[in-house]
Amino acid sequence: MMSRIEERQPIYADILVAGGGIAGVTAALAAARNGARVILCQDRPVLGGNASSEIRMHIVGAANSKRRKALETEAREGGILEEILLECAVRNPQRSASMLDLILYEKCRAEPNLTLMLNTAVTGAQMEGSRIVSALAARESTEQRFELFADIFLDCTGDGRLAKEAGAVFMTGRESSGQYGESLAGEEADPYCLGSSLLFTARDMGRPMRFIPPEWARSFSEEDLKFRSHSSWEYGYWWVEYGGLMDTIQDNETIRDELLAIMMGVWDHIKNSGSHPESLNWALDWFGFLPGKRESRRFLGKHVLTQRDLEEAVHFDDVIAYGGWPMDTHPPQGIEAKDREPARQPVTNYVYGIPLRSLISANVENLMFAGRHISATHISFSSTRVMATCGVMGQGAGTFAALAAKAGLPPGPAAADGELVRQTQQQLLRQDVFLPGIAPEGNLAGLAVVRASSQQPEGQAENVVDGYTRSLHGPSGVRPGLIPPGSHRWMSMPEDSNPWIELEWASPAAIREIRIVLDTGMHRRLTLTHEDALHMQNVWGPQPETVKELRVSAYLTGSLAGYREVLHIRDNYQRLIVCPVQLEQVVKLRLEALSTNGLDHARIFEIQCY
């Protein structure tokens, strides 16, 4: 007779998402919201991966320092990630790391199609030929084993544990410059990678605070740290990095021990070397024990993303996400490379697209991946690996997987179905994802005449139906030709005390859904961070550009002739508003912007009717 711990409890779904970092969370939410039954399996007690309270790295992406100009380069990612970050900015004024954990948990718990399994690690895969039948998982906290059945398996674990167990082909190390024609790669290939880091937080206690380092702490001098700025102390240093010469999976525990010694040694230098006497009142109040991992395996997909793809912003017909972080490579020696800058960060000329094919396994029939371990060279991975980019990849992969599962197709054949790819892209656009070079379709509002109570020269009323929900035509935006220039939003005049915008159709329309996209200041960074200098780039709270209160009314003909209020929202801080309706014989639709969260005029990016 089998013991309870040997029994495997079967659980069935359309899609299994392995890994609950930012990519896994957005993938699972996207798949569930698009109608799939989803299991999200996470081996930690909290969601968020490197952004969680266990590691505390801020989420960054395309909105780097060269891509932050209002009305020109609004590169923040949008979609589900924007929804999460806006929620965090409003509900977490204290900047608590655990509040982000809670928000991610709440988002997943709120989805009826999503089964969340925390503290549950994928340990194996049952195969039939090149197809995954089920994933094996273990939860030690409850002494349970599971067999997770699905049609499509989406690996978002970072290390690619499920993909590896399924026999998916993967790459490690750094390619030579000749292998993919990459000028930023070295002449010879090697097995090295980016190392891992441990972070800390510290605070001024208002009185002298002594620090007694552990006996095993490393020792560092000002000369050792001459290329590594350590003049602020509230938040740790990404350059506390180690393990790039080792196996970041097999040697993870050894790497953690050495990182603790390095981190303690850096703090000992700050507190006790005499070089920083102004640190007298400062003390550590948290430090990590879970290494923030940058790199391990990268899995071979239908397309390998390369330096050229990023630098030239190659347009892919199957674009599913976008990126824009610099190609951010580090010496694999990490902090041991004392005489070298800790990072090389050339910025790509444009925001670049990421193709669906780079998220589909080359040899496992029903396997996809999203996150840092997608099909990319070491050089291109150094840009795509950051969490905001992983988040939009997750939403793209989850949306595609949901539509593929509904069609009864595995990812490879589904990706070859041009119509299904087009449907995925259109669904992503409706859900506030930006895809370079992909134009929206099917918006009934585009057939209407648009009027407004007032408009600014660069914020004309007709912009609300032009199909674009951000400006990215400026320097370092998208490649010319992939998005028309312009603000792509209506902006009322500041003196307009009752701003409204109205759509009128020549023939009555039937409307089942209204979607409104608001301005949330996407030229700025928005991320939970404990680094004060980076936090100063945030507006932490409701974004001032966002309409706070709005009312939508429809004018109907026929037996129900007259205006009917269909939506009234107060205290809004979100960017995307979705309102299901059952409206027949609609002639006019009027949106009144009753107040904003601070700006002196109303702004609306898009009104969509379906």
LUMDREN-460073 format. One line per field, with one value per residue (C-alpha): x negated, y, z; residue in three letters. Coordinates in steps of 0.25 Angstrom, whole numbers, plus 5000, padded with zeros to 4 digits. Layout:
<zanus>
xx <- c(X,...) .
yy <- c(Y,...) .
zz <- c(Z,...) .
res <- c(ALA,...) .
</zanus>
This chain:
<zanus>
xx <- c(5000,4994,4992,4999,4986,4984,4998,4999,5011,5015,5019,5024,5024,5022,5009,4999,4990,4977,4971,4977,4968,4973,4973,4981,4991,4994,4994,5004,5013,5013,5017,5027,5034,5034,5043,5033,5032,5019,5010,4999,4988,4978,4967,4966,4976,4978,4979,4971,4957,4946,4956,4962,4959,4949,4940,4945,4940,4948,4955,4948,4950,4951,4953,4938,4932,4931,4946,4954,4959,4974,4982,4970,4964,4974,4967,4973,4978,4993,5003,5004,4991,4996,5008,5000,4990,5001,5008,4995,4992,5006,5007,4993,4989,4980,4972,4973,4967,4977,4989,4984,4984,4999,5003,4998,5004,5018,5018,5016,5026,5036,5036,5047,5039,5026,5021,5010,5000,4989,4978,4979,4967,4968,4958,4961,4968,4976,4974,4980,4970,4967,4980,4981,4993,4992,4982,4978,4978,4975,4980,4971,4979,4991,4984,4992,4988,4996,4997,5001,5008,5009,5010,4999,4988,4981,4968,4966,4956,4944,4935,4944,4946,4959,4953,4940,4948,4956,4943,4943,4931,4924,4911,4902,4890,4886,4885,4873,4875,4874,4886,4897,4889,4889,4879,4881,4878,4864,4855,4856,4868,4868,4877,4878,4890,4895,4894,4904,4906,4911,4917,4920,4927,4922,4927,4922,4925,4923,4912,4898,4900,4889,4887,4879,4876,4877,4863,4865,4868,4859,4850,4851,4843,4847,4837,4845,4858,4852,4862,4874,4881,4885,4888,4903,4907,4922,4922,4912,4903,4906,4891,4890,4889,4883,4884,4882,4870,4878,4891,4902,4911,4903,4894,4905,4903,4888,4891,4901,4890,4880,4890,4893,4878,4877,4889,4885,4871,4876,4884,4872,4864,4875,4877,4863,4852,4852,4855,4869,4870,4884,4890,4888,4903,4907,4910,4915,4930,4931,4923,4926,4922,4928,4918,4924,4921,4918,4914,4914,4920,4926,4935,4934,4947,4952,4944,4931,4932,4918,4911,4915,4930,4929,4919,4927,4941,4944,4959,4965,4979,4981,4976,4982,4975,4964,4952,4942,4933,4918,4910,4905,4894,4885,4871,4874,4864,4874,4868,4855,4852,4847,4840,4852,4866,4876,4885,4885,4898,4899,4913,4921,4925,4939,4949,4949,4959,4959,4964,4974,4964,4954,4964,4967,4958,4951,4952,4963,4977,4985,4975,4973,4965,4965,4955,4940,4938,4944,4938,4927,4912,4904,4903,4918,4922,4914,4925,4938,4935,4940,4953,4962,4958,4961,4974,4979,4973,4982,4994,4992,4989,5001,5010,5005,5005,5020,5024,5016,5022,5036,5033,5027,5014,5000,4991,4983,4995,5002,4990,4991,5005,5005,5019,5017,5005,5013,5024,5014,5007,5021,5025,5012,5014,5028,5022,5012,5000,4992,4986,4977,4982,4996,5008,5021,5034,5049,5051,5065,5061,5053,5066,5071,5070,5062,5065,5060,5063,5049,5036,5021,5013,5005,5017,5028,5041,5040,5027,5036,5039,5026,5022,5010,5009,4995,4985,4972,4968,4957,4942,4939,4954,4958,4952,4957,4969,4975,4983,4988,4983,4993,4998,5009,5018,5029,5025,5035,5032,5028,5039,5050,5057,5066,5058,5065,5062,5073,5074,5086,5089,5097,5104,5108,5098,5099,5088,5084,5072,5066,5051,5044,5029,5025,5012,5003,4990,4983,4971,4967,4962,4971,4966,4965,4951,4944,4933,4936,4930,4938,4951,4949,4952,4966,4979,4983,4998,5008,5002,5006,5009,5020,5035,5040,5055,5062,5076,5080,5094,5100,5111,5120,5131,5143,5152,5141,5138,5130,5117,5114,5103,5094,5082,5078,5065,5059,5045,5039,5024,5023,5020,5029,5044,5053,5068,5077,5090,5102,5106,5114,5117,5106,5104,5095,5086,5081,5070,5069,5056,5061,5047,5032,5022,5015,5013,5020,5027,5033,5026,5032,5023,5034,5048,5051,5065,5067) .
yy <- c(5000,5014,5024,5038,5044,5034,5037,5047,5055,5058,5072,5076,5089,5095,5102,5099,5111,5107,5118,5130,5141,5153,5146,5134,5143,5151,5138,5132,5144,5146,5132,5131,5144,5139,5127,5116,5108,5110,5104,5114,5106,5113,5107,5119,5124,5137,5141,5151,5145,5155,5166,5159,5162,5150,5158,5172,5176,5187,5184,5191,5190,5198,5212,5214,5227,5230,5226,5236,5248,5252,5251,5245,5232,5226,5213,5207,5193,5194,5183,5174,5179,5193,5189,5183,5194,5205,5197,5196,5211,5214,5203,5203,5217,5212,5204,5191,5179,5170,5178,5175,5160,5162,5170,5159,5148,5156,5157,5142,5138,5147,5139,5128,5121,5120,5110,5116,5105,5112,5105,5094,5091,5084,5072,5064,5062,5050,5049,5043,5044,5059,5063,5066,5059,5064,5071,5064,5074,5073,5081,5078,5087,5078,5065,5064,5060,5064,5061,5073,5070,5081,5083,5094,5095,5109,5109,5122,5117,5125,5112,5105,5093,5088,5090,5083,5071,5070,5069,5083,5087,5098,5107,5112,5121,5132,5130,5134,5146,5138,5129,5139,5150,5158,5169,5170,5156,5151,5144,5130,5124,5120,5114,5127,5135,5147,5144,5145,5156,5158,5171,5179,5190,5200,5212,5224,5220,5234,5229,5222,5208,5198,5187,5174,5166,5151,5145,5140,5153,5157,5170,5181,5194,5207,5202,5189,5197,5208,5205,5202,5213,5212,5226,5223,5212,5211,5200,5189,5188,5180,5179,5170,5159,5146,5132,5135,5126,5114,5107,5116,5104,5093,5103,5112,5109,5112,5124,5129,5127,5135,5146,5147,5148,5159,5167,5167,5171,5182,5187,5185,5194,5205,5204,5201,5205,5220,5224,5227,5233,5239,5224,5225,5224,5215,5200,5188,5185,5174,5166,5154,5140,5136,5140,5148,5140,5146,5135,5120,5112,5118,5109,5107,5112,5114,5126,5131,5145,5152,5165,5169,5167,5177,5187,5188,5186,5175,5175,5161,5157,5149,5160,5157,5166,5177,5181,5193,5191,5193,5180,5179,5170,5168,5161,5147,5149,5159,5167,5160,5168,5179,5187,5187,5194,5184,5186,5189,5195,5199,5204,5199,5210,5206,5199,5185,5174,5160,5149,5138,5128,5131,5126,5113,5100,5095,5081,5079,5079,5086,5094,5109,5118,5133,5140,5141,5127,5130,5126,5137,5138,5143,5157,5159,5152,5162,5172,5163,5157,5169,5167,5177,5171,5157,5162,5166,5153,5146,5153,5150,5136,5134,5140,5132,5119,5122,5124,5112,5103,5107,5104,5090,5093,5091,5104,5100,5098,5110,5119,5115,5119,5133,5136,5131,5139,5151,5149,5148,5161,5168,5162,5168,5181,5182,5178,5190,5183,5190,5182,5190,5191,5184,5192,5190,5185,5184,5196,5201,5215,5217,5218,5229,5244,5250,5263,5269,5281,5286,5281,5285,5286,5273,5266,5266,5259,5249,5243,5235,5226,5226,5212,5216,5216,5223,5232,5224,5232,5240,5238,5224,5220,5210,5209,5219,5214,5205,5216,5229,5241,5249,5249,5239,5245,5255,5266,5276,5291,5295,5305,5295,5293,5281,5274,5263,5255,5249,5238,5239,5228,5230,5217,5212,5202,5190,5190,5179,5184,5198,5199,5213,5215,5226,5234,5229,5236,5225,5233,5232,5220,5213,5203,5199,5201,5204,5212,5226,5232,5223,5225,5240,5236,5231,5238,5229,5229,5232,5237,5252,5250,5240,5243,5240,5241,5239,5236,5230,5231,5225,5232,5221,5221,5213,5210,5213,5227,5236,5237,5225,5225,5212,5215,5224,5222,5230,5229,5223,5221,5210,5212,5202,5202,5190,5191,5180,5185,5181,5193,5193,5205,5213,5227,5234,5231,5242,5242,5253,5254,5260,5260,5256,5252,5265,5270,5282,5276,5263,5253,5240,5231,5222,5219,5205,5199,5185) .
zz <- c(5000,4996,5007,5006,5002,4990,4984,4973,4973,4959,4955,4941,4933,4919,4923,4933,4937,4944,4952,4959,4956,4948,4935,4941,4948,4936,4927,4937,4938,4923,4920,4931,4927,4913,4916,4919,4932,4938,4948,4954,4961,4969,4978,4987,4998,4990,4976,4969,4967,4967,4970,4983,4997,4997,4987,4986,4972,4965,4952,4940,4925,4913,4920,4923,4924,4909,4907,4916,4908,4910,4897,4889,4896,4906,4907,4920,4917,4920,4920,4933,4938,4938,4945,4956,4957,4958,4969,4976,4975,4981,4992,4996,5000,5010,4999,5007,4999,5005,5000,4985,4989,4994,4982,4973,4982,4981,4966,4965,4975,4969,4956,4956,4945,4952,4962,4970,4976,4985,4991,4980,4972,4958,4959,4946,4933,4928,4913,4901,4890,4888,4896,4911,4917,4931,4940,4954,4966,4980,4992,5004,5014,5012,5009,4996,4982,4969,4955,4947,4933,4923,4908,4908,4917,4920,4927,4934,4944,4940,4941,4932,4941,4934,4921,4925,4931,4917,4909,4903,4896,4903,4903,4914,4914,4904,4889,4881,4872,4860,4864,4862,4856,4869,4871,4886,4888,4891,4880,4887,4893,4908,4919,4927,4930,4938,4953,4964,4975,4989,4993,5006,5012,5023,5030,5039,5053,5058,5068,5066,5062,5063,5053,5057,5044,5044,5045,5030,5024,5013,5014,5003,5002,4995,4984,4982,4980,4972,4960,4969,4975,4989,4994,4997,5008,5008,4998,4994,4981,4969,4967,4980,4969,4969,4962,4947,4947,4953,4950,4956,4958,4963,4971,4976,4991,4990,4982,4993,5004,4997,4994,5008,5012,5001,5005,5020,5015,5007,5019,5028,5019,5019,5035,5040,5030,5033,5019,5021,5035,5032,5032,5048,5050,5039,5041,5033,5035,5024,5015,5006,5007,4993,4982,4971,4959,4946,4936,4935,4924,4911,4903,4888,4881,4867,4866,4873,4877,4874,4875,4861,4864,4875,4869,4856,4863,4853,4850,4853,4847,4860,4870,4883,4893,4893,4900,4901,4913,4909,4905,4920,4921,4933,4935,4940,4951,4957,4969,4967,4954,4963,4952,4942,4941,4947,4934,4920,4915,4901,4898,4886,4876,4877,4885,4878,4876,4882,4873,4878,4871,4882,4893,4886,4889,4876,4880,4891,4884,4894,4902,4903,4911,4916,4924,4925,4918,4905,4892,4891,4890,4903,4897,4893,4906,4914,4910,4910,4924,4932,4939,4932,4918,4924,4929,4915,4909,4920,4916,4901,4903,4913,4903,4891,4899,4903,4889,4884,4895,4891,4876,4880,4875,4881,4881,4868,4858,4865,4863,4848,4847,4843,4846,4861,4862,4857,4867,4878,4874,4873,4887,4893,4887,4893,4906,4906,4901,4891,4879,4869,4855,4858,4856,4863,4856,4858,4867,4864,4870,4857,4849,4857,4856,4868,4875,4888,4897,4894,4889,4889,4876,4880,4886,4875,4878,4867,4873,4882,4870,4863,4869,4877,4892,4894,4887,4883,4871,4877,4878,4883,4881,4871,4858,4848,4840,4851,4858,4853,4860,4869,4884,4880,4891,4893,4902,4907,4909,4923,4924,4920,4933,4928,4918,4909,4897,4888,4877,4867,4857,4844,4846,4860,4865,4875,4885,4895,4901,4903,4906,4911,4911,4920,4921,4933,4930,4923,4920,4934,4942,4951,4960,4975,4979,4992,4985,4988,4975,4967,4975,4972,4957,4961,4964,4975,4976,4966,4953,4951,4937,4940,4939,4954,4951,4938,4933,4920,4914,4902,4893,4888,4877,4876,4887,4898,4891,4900,4908,4917,4927,4925,4933,4945,4952,4963,4970,4958,4956,4946,4931,4925,4928,4922,4923,4917,4912,4904,4896,4883,4874,4879,4872,4881,4893,4902,4912,4922,4930,4943,4950,4949,4959,4958,4943,4939,4927,4923,4915,4908,4899,4893,4893,4887,4885,4881) .
res <- c(MET,MET,SER,ARG,ILE,GLU,GLU,ARG,GLN,PRO,ILE,TYR,ALA,ASP,ILE,LEU,VAL,ALA,GLY,GLY,GLY,ILE,ALA,GLY,VAL,THR,ALA,ALA,LEU,ALA,ALA,ALA,ARG,ASN,GLY,ALA,ARG,VAL,ILE,LEU,CYS,GLN,ASP,ARG,PRO,VAL,LEU,GLY,GLY,ASN,ALA,SER,SER,GLU,ILE,ARG,MET,HIS,ILE,VAL,GLY,ALA,ALA,ASN,SER,LYS,ARG,ARG,LYS,ALA,LEU,GLU,THR,GLU,ALA,ARG,GLU,GLY,GLY,ILE,LEU,GLU,GLU,ILE,LEU,LEU,GLU,CYS,ALA,VAL,ARG,ASN,PRO,GLN,ARG,SER,ALA,SER,MET,LEU,ASP,LEU,ILE,LEU,TYR,GLU,LYS,CYS,ARG,ALA,GLU,PRO,ASN,LEU,THR,LEU,MET,LEU,ASN,THR,ALA,VAL,THR,GLY,ALA,GLN,MET,GLU,GLY,SER,ARG,ILE,VAL,SER,ALA,LEU,ALA,ALA,ARG,GLU,SER,THR,GLU,GLN,ARG,PHE,GLU,LEU,PHE,ALA,ASP,ILE,PHE,LEU,ASP,CYS,THR,GLY,ASP,GLY,ARG,LEU,ALA,LYS,GLU,ALA,GLY,ALA,VAL,PHE,MET,THR,GLY,ARG,GLU,SER,SER,GLY,GLN,TYR,GLY,GLU,SER,LEU,ALA,GLY,GLU,GLU,ALA,ASP,PRO,TYR,CYS,LEU,GLY,SER,SER,LEU,LEU,PHE,THR,ALA,ARG,ASP,MET,GLY,ARG,PRO,MET,ARG,PHE,ILE,PRO,PRO,GLU,TRP,ALA,ARG,SER,PHE,SER,GLU,GLU,ASP,LEU,LYS,PHE,ARG,SER,HIS,SER,SER,TRP,GLU,TYR,GLY,TYR,TRP,TRP,VAL,GLU,TYR,GLY,GLY,LEU,MET,ASP,THR,ILE,GLN,ASP,ASN,GLU,THR,ILE,ARG,ASP,GLU,LEU,LEU,ALA,ILE,MET,MET,GLY,VAL,TRP,ASP,HIS,ILE,LYS,ASN,SER,GLY,SER,HIS,PRO,GLU,SER,LEU,ASN,TRP,ALA,LEU,ASP,TRP,PHE,GLY,PHE,LEU,PRO,GLY,LYS,ARG,GLU,SER,ARG,ARG,PHE,LEU,GLY,LYS,HIS,VAL,LEU,THR,GLN,ARG,ASP,LEU,GLU,GLU,ALA,VAL,HIS,PHE,ASP,ASP,VAL,ILE,ALA,TYR,GLY,GLY,TRP,PRO,MET,ASP,THR,HIS,PRO,PRO,GLN,GLY,ILE,GLU,ALA,LYS,ASP,ARG,GLU,PRO,ALA,ARG,GLN,PRO,VAL,THR,ASN,TYR,VAL,TYR,GLY,ILE,PRO,LEU,ARG,SER,LEU,ILE,SER,ALA,ASN,VAL,GLU,ASN,LEU,MET,PHE,ALA,GLY,ARG,HIS,ILE,SER,ALA,THR,HIS,ILE,SER,PHE,SER,SER,THR,ARG,VAL,MET,ALA,THR,CYS,GLY,VAL,MET,GLY,GLN,GLY,ALA,GLY,THR,PHE,ALA,ALA,LEU,ALA,ALA,LYS,ALA,GLY,LEU,PRO,PRO,GLY,PRO,ALA,ALA,ALA,ASP,GLY,GLU,LEU,VAL,ARG,GLN,THR,GLN,GLN,GLN,LEU,LEU,ARG,GLN,ASP,VAL,PHE,LEU,PRO,GLY,ILE,ALA,PRO,GLU,GLY,ASN,LEU,ALA,GLY,LEU,ALA,VAL,VAL,ARG,ALA,SER,SER,GLN,GLN,PRO,GLU,GLY,GLN,ALA,GLU,ASN,VAL,VAL,ASP,GLY,TYR,THR,ARG,SER,LEU,HIS,GLY,PRO,SER,GLY,VAL,ARG,PRO,GLY,LEU,ILE,PRO,PRO,GLY,SER,HIS,ARG,TRP,MET,SER,MET,PRO,GLU,ASP,SER,ASN,PRO,TRP,ILE,GLU,LEU,GLU,TRP,ALA,SER,PRO,ALA,ALA,ILE,ARG,GLU,ILE,ARG,ILE,VAL,LEU,ASP,THR,GLY,MET,HIS,ARG,ARG,LEU,THR,LEU,THR,HIS,GLU,ASP,ALA,LEU,HIS,MET,GLN,ASN,VAL,TRP,GLY,PRO,GLN,PRO,GLU,THR,VAL,LYS,GLU,LEU,ARG,VAL,SER,ALA,TYR,LEU,THR,GLY,SER,LEU,ALA,GLY,TYR,ARG,GLU,VAL,LEU,HIS,ILE,ARG,ASP,ASN,TYR,GLN,ARG,LEU,ILE,VAL,CYS,PRO,VAL,GLN,LEU,GLU,GLN,VAL,VAL,LYS,LEU,ARG,LEU,GLU,ALA,LEU,SER,THR,ASN,GLY,LEU,ASP,HIS,ALA,ARG,ILE,PHE,GLU,ILE,GLN,CYS,TYR) .
</zanus>
